[in-house]
């Protein structure tokens, strides 16, 4: 593990958020990574990521005798250098599309450390995964049948079945995977399904894993633990019914919620393990290998978005700061502001924290629709043209998952860490998208395709 920089460099975990990233913001502005020409960028604290992975490993290592493969859910930060950093930290990778599988392979994850999920795998995708030897979790009985047909003899792929323990909903319906009617997995509590699952295992000796992912944001720990307890009980029942320890591993998913209200990591991976030990003690007795698939909880607090204030204006008695961070980088927050509130920091044109009396302001983005506001009625020191706002806790699912609305380019992403002589060192993780690339992905190669179609003669009815 890379040594963590002293608190004075980047701030330790107990530092306030503006302290923790204050040096990085100031230096990003000094180096022009945030500037008039590049008014928005994402930043990822590489040491912070390593620390979060260490916290995850240590939380499970505190329980002796249990073997765990911790995978990272690629969708939470689908950037090759980020995935390679996580591979370097000893993690595996959970992927849910051909694109994510490609990124995981490019990042250097060994096939035995890759898990392929997703509710709509094509036959081709299954063939590719099974040929590579990655673990595959079937999302339905139909998919299990396909895997049975496609699986080459002696395949190295571990195969699991994803169940939906139907333990209910957290506070964000769209983020709740274990409701009665969720699209994910096999609905465990539906009539007759439990028996059907047991039969499916009995008929397939190569089916050796159960998978559940109960989450995510908005789901309390108890709900997650209840879902995993259900999964564990089912595994015991199946192994009892087939009279062998056919199920050798349990993939317990990710889904640990993140505290977006302040800088504290809450709940911690330690809290998660404690909750599981309390409700599913057997899970840790070594009879099952475990797989985890955390995403948000590993990355969110280790990244931020910086964006320039282009203009400010008053409208109907409200002050609005028009910045370059809107729905294109903070899509969920803009569309569901109650469910996904973000903390905002105010910095001046040199990247120093702004001081001054608090003033109620809307922080708006560059997209051309009225709702493109990342923070409503926030009390912050008065923002001015040329200042910067920082959106905290955006290391997962935000800048890595850009939305191409208004043909806004994907922003640059930088990784950073404390430099040897103090200060902050930046490296490019993803270049900002060029306008050539925007034009290219908008069909430039086929520019004349539609005008050249048909006769060109107007139709008479
Ligand atoms: C999204 C997802 C994860 C990661 O969820 P987080 O809330 O980011 O931890 C893990 N497993 C599966 C199957 C997922 O779809």
Boltz pocket constraint, residues with backbone or C-beta under 6 A from the ligand:
constraints:
  - pocket:
      binder: B
      contacts: [[A, 73], [A, 75], [A, 76], [A, 94], [A, 96], [A, 117], [A, 213], [A, 215], [A, 216], [A, 217], [A, 253], [A, 254], [A, 255], [A, 256], [A, 293], [A, 294], [A, 295], [A, 296], [A, 297]]
      max_distance: 6.0
